[in-house]
Amino acid sequence: MSDSTGVIEAILVYPTPRCVPVPLAEATAVANVGLREDRNRPAERQVTLLSREDWQRATAALDRELPPETRRANLVVGGIPLAETIDRRLCLGEAVVHVRGEMKPCARMDEATPGLRACLQPDRRAGVYSVVESGGRIAVGDAVRVLSEE
């Protein structure tokens, strides 16, 4: 993959299951935990990321505009092909995460909007999940960089 750089466009946390997303200007990533401001998530899914461009493709397939918060990811990023970051490390502001896999769209997507789940399945449009390897501050507007493989 080429040297990719993107930007964090939104930070969203979900203090309780099924709650309304809480947008933040910044958050703190904690190693092996996730975002301090978020509820505890499964060990492999500490921080979830959604590509704005992939979201736009999914909602265009529905012929409907929906806010990215509908997907319930922690970070909405632009300018970086997240599908190509699996098994790679990303620098997000001061933090480093290891992308472990693709998010599988669940039935909750169809609860939000019928047909959304199917539109998220092609090309890993539903986003990716990661673990925090090195904590630090993450803010809207921070760069997202794919770290070189070592």
Secondary structure as the mmCIF struct_conf table of DSSP 4:
data_model
#
loop_
_struct_conf.conf_type_id
_struct_conf.id
_struct_conf.beg_label_comp_id
_struct_conf.beg_label_asym_id
_struct_conf.beg_label_seq_id
_struct_conf.end_label_comp_id
_struct_conf.end_label_asym_id
_struct_conf.end_label_seq_id
STRN STRN1 THR A 5 VAL A 13
BEND BEND1 PRO A 15 THR A 16
TURN_TY1_P TURN_TY1_P1 PRO A 17 ARG A 18
HELX_LH_PP_P HELX_LH_PP_P1 CYS A 19 PRO A 21
STRN STRN2 VAL A 22 LEU A 24
BEND BEND2 ALA A 25 ALA A 25
STRN STRN3 GLU A 26 VAL A 30
TURN_TY1_P TURN_TY1_P2 ALA A 31 VAL A 33
STRN STRN4 GLY A 34 LEU A 35
TURN_TY1_P TURN_TY1_P3 ARG A 36 GLU A 37
BEND BEND3 ASP A 38 ASP A 38
HELX_LH_PP_P HELX_LH_PP_P2 ARG A 39 ASN A 40
TURN_TY1_P TURN_TY1_P4 ALA A 43 GLU A 44
BEND BEND4 GLN A 46 GLN A 46
STRN STRN5 VAL A 47 SER A 51
HELX_RH_AL_P HELX_RH_AL_P1 ARG A 52 LEU A 62
TURN_TY1_P TURN_TY1_P5 ASP A 63 ASP A 63
HELX_RH_3T_P HELX_RH_3T_P1 PRO A 68 ARG A 71
BEND BEND5 ASN A 74 ASN A 74
STRN STRN6 LEU A 75 GLY A 78
BEND BEND6 GLY A 79 ILE A 80
HELX_RH_3T_P HELX_RH_3T_P2 LEU A 82 GLU A 84
TURN_TY1_P TURN_TY1_P6 ILE A 86 ASP A 87
STRN STRN7 ARG A 89 LEU A 92
TURN_TY1_P TURN_TY1_P7 GLY A 93 GLU A 94
STRN STRN8 ALA A 95 GLU A 102
HELX_LH_PP_P HELX_LH_PP_P3 MET A 103 PRO A 105
HELX_RH_AL_P HELX_RH_AL_P2 ALA A 107 ALA A 112
BEND BEND7 THR A 113 THR A 113
TURN_TY1_P TURN_TY1_P8 PRO A 114 GLY A 115
HELX_RH_AL_P HELX_RH_AL_P3 LEU A 116 LEU A 120
TURN_TY1_P TURN_TY1_P9 GLN A 121 GLN A 121
HELX_RH_3T_P HELX_RH_3T_P3 PRO A 122 ARG A 124
TURN_TY1_P TURN_TY1_P10 ARG A 125 ALA A 126
STRN STRN9 VAL A 128 SER A 134
STRN STRN10 GLY A 136 ALA A 139
TURN_TY1_P TURN_TY1_P11 VAL A 140 GLY A 141
STRN STRN11 ALA A 143 VAL A 146
HELX_LH_PP_P HELX_LH_PP_P4 LEU A 147 GLU A 149
#
